[in-house]
């Protein structure tokens, strides 16, 4: 058997007392509110929450709320009071009671709940030519955040029928994981068809980590000032071979073969 809340149990005890007394007869006792009507009372069925329906008498065209009040059934602002006539719910002025109607009270409870939820950190990918194409490198670990959620759970006769979130508040921001992803260098117009491999072999023996004591670095023997003038960061030997070639192409577009007075003829 389903458990009921204390509030619902109290309501059902009150309803049972009222409906049991009303079930003794189909007519109202003299002096009741319905007996003061000129017309004969009508028989209706009263169903409170999940309890069995009982047959009671009502003044014709009385509002269902008056019937519930007359039988000692408390109703709060959340409860649902329906009138069913010929198998269909009626509304508005048609809810005034007639012979054979069913008055149905649904006990509605709304519970407000607050909980904390984990917020996914996610991942941010940054494409770079400083890594070989397709290579991935995590440069910052992520951290999940925290969100406070306020929700209202609605129960009809003790059974949950709806869960609605009314407010979400982030109390701790997530920090996404940052990942570098290698890609091919962008093409540089005017540099296609040149023999960059030959230039690199001449300048550094094809070694992207080559360092000249005079202050020249990498495949194309950049000095630091020239490397930075074409957008390079750090030192050329820390960049991938593709990154170095891309920066060399940018330099060629600016100054032609002049940065490589000896080996530039091989391009």
Order of alpha helices (4+ residues) and beta strands (2+ residues): alpha-beta-beta-alpha-beta-beta-beta-beta-beta-beta-beta-beta-beta-alpha-beta-beta-alpha-alpha
